[in-house]
């Protein structure tokens, strides 16, 4: 994949190459990485890692992780390998379909699995194949969750970001295999409906579900066109690399 541009993340502490005309990860990938409750020395797998943005942000925030990424599209997998090396993150990037898990992953279990599955089931598919594959699902959302749970050790954590309207599907797919579910709604502005949810769940747990107060991204009541106007917490996550710590909220 030669037609790329360099994008800055975490206050430009990370420089990650992404396609000029294909799918480019942004704030959702950074938020996903920030919500993963990984600790130094643990292992984490990202399903559908794309160019590696979430995996690299996670590795930059938490030192000493054993990281792996699975990516369906060969060009993006190659780009992820290039990006992890360029940013000094040690991660094993594998190419394959999560619905037919590669043999190299079938015998492994992880402390954490993270994923940002495609958001759309229907509608117009982007003409660029890379963008279309990343945004429109082929494997159902329940299949992503099942694949993630299979790769987790008992007591391991699944962390996902998805459109808020699909929360019901996520909860149905997690029952009864996981508990301690924590849901963080993400709203663009105070008083706005949540457009995204970030969810963490623990494999095998029977602890009750928690629904947190919304995480608000922008401080101004409407978009002004002048800068990002991030709230303090959003700036801490997106620019300074802070953790979201859903369990402590």
Secondary structure, 3 states (H helix, E strand, C coil): CCCEEEEEECCCCEEEEEECCCCCCCHHHHHHHHHCCCCCCCEEEEECCCCCHHHHHHHHHCCCCEEEEEECCHHHHHHHHHHHHHCCCCEEEEECECCECCHHHHCCCEEEEEECCCCECCCCCCCCHHHHHHHECCCCHHHHHHHHHHHEEEEEEEEEEEEHHHHHHHHHHHCCCEEEEEEEEEECCCCCCEEEEEEEEEECCCCCCEECCCEECECCCCCCCCCCCECHHHHHHHCCCCCCCHHHC
